[in-house]
Amino acid sequence: MAKRNTFSTYTDLGFWGSKLLLNHLPFVLFLSFITMIYIANSHLAERNVRNIQILQKEIKEMRWHYLSIQSENMYNSQRSEVAKKVKDLGLRSLNERPKRLIVKDEE
């Protein structure tokens, strides 16, 4: 009569299988340790990539902010804009050439 194949016959290691597994147990544990290190390293790399992307986005926003402030500063430093702002203080632009004062040394 033929032997019936069940799940337990496939999972039964027998004497030689268990001896083989016990002999190679340190190598299997080493491979498991290396696998855990590999997984941890990939998680760390993904976290670093996300942080880099966040920092690049912040740099881009700060560059936009810098350029807008720079253009506003250039607009406000134009001669006509400065004249408008100091008009309330009673200052006005000079319409004639400046006069030169010459001081003679008395020796």
Buried (B, 14 or more C-beta within 10 A) or exposed (E): EEEEEEEEEEEEEEEEEEEEEEEEEEEEEEEEEEEEEEEEEEEEEEEEEEEEEEEEEEEEEEEEEEEEEEEEEEEEEEEEEEEEEEEEEEEEEEEEEEEEEEEEEEE
